[in-house]
């Protein structure tokens, strides 16, 4: 059994097999080359590639059929491999989309008293896995092990351009050890944050936004704001594949797109409002105009549907209980704000007569109980700073369900600064 889902090896640029084994052994895993030897004829290798004339959805259907047939014939491990697209003669397929398609296909196909997915594992070898986000997506959608060989190469400084001087074997082993260690810890953090204690318990714990219905259906998860012709479509994916193929053939030079930046265009105006140099009405008008011209979030394109029977605003009552409106300032950690904004949010909630929920680590002693009506305190597992005074200082307690383990929760007070120790209720010695 592997101790981590990350397999070393996968490309000659990374180094020799002995180096890959040495790095893998330190994490309880193995090179992908050794995995191929272990399964032998019971390993089915499926190319994640489409022919130039082949539609993306047709290629996925073909791969789906290949996977089902391979397992029925006795394959006990499927390797999804993208090496066939590297010369640009075939078209690239998204590895996460392929993984989800194969996983779903095997789960939906019965074989005796079990489905085919229970008879085999899925290994993903892809140069398109870029970061921890991609890894978490691939694992949750069906990959039992991953070989992100280009991520390794970039981390070792071997890509996108080779180094001027050759990297020693010791540096390769140490570098891979560190890369896999960071990825493993990151994946542990992702899974534990949503309350999973084993990797096999981590599943479709997310949804998608903006996928066309045909693509969203491949992922077997909730999807929003997409239709048959709106959002990311099969046509878009085909265009991406053609662009990648042209780049791999050397016909074009790939460049990252330069997305529109929204808030850099507004921060100076917000500062002008704070200094009294611009009215809030002027700021709001410019903000709304920019949202219409350059939407970068769903809230910029969503609007309240007008009624054919409008109500005069003077007749509308938005109070809720003893508060002026059904709105709150949600919990944010003290460390992410600093004392000034932390206290400003609490004071603003008091003046607006709404609720501001305190974040991680307790409450500052000098405002404990000051905003009882407008303060909410957050309680989660293993939190310091939670005592009877803390709980009785407000009218609202927010209980955090299924919080993940977080670094520093059991750290000694000597590791905290004065404000942090005060909020956490921990003794603090300034002399340290």
Secondary structure as UniProt FT lines:
FT   HELIX           12..14
FT   HELIX           17..25
FT   TURN            26..28
FT   HELIX           32..39
FT   HELIX           40..42
FT   STRAND          43..47
FT   STRAND          49..50
FT   TURN            52..53
FT   HELIX           56..72
FT   TURN            73..74
FT   STRAND          77..81
FT   HELIX           83..85
FT   TURN            86..87
FT   STRAND          91..92
FT   HELIX           95..107
FT   STRAND          110..111
FT   TURN            112..113
FT   STRAND          114..115
FT   HELIX           116..119
FT   STRAND          121..125
FT   TURN            127..128
FT   HELIX           132..140
FT   TURN            141..142
FT   STRAND          145..147
FT   HELIX           149..155
FT   TURN            156..157
FT   HELIX           169..193
FT   TURN            194..195
FT   HELIX           199..201
FT   STRAND          208..209
FT   HELIX           213..219
FT   STRAND          223..224
FT   HELIX           234..248
FT   TURN            249..250
FT   HELIX           263..265
FT   HELIX           267..274
FT   TURN            275..276
FT   HELIX           280..293
FT   HELIX           298..301
FT   HELIX           313..315
FT   TURN            321..322
FT   STRAND          328..329
FT   HELIX           334..336
FT   HELIX           339..352
FT   STRAND          355..357
FT   TURN            360..361
FT   HELIX           365..367
FT   TURN            368..371
FT   HELIX           372..374
FT   STRAND          375..379
FT   TURN            381..382
FT   TURN            384..385
FT   HELIX           388..391
FT   TURN            392..393
FT   STRAND          396..399
FT   TURN            407..410
FT   HELIX           413..415
FT   HELIX           418..424
FT   TURN            430..431
//
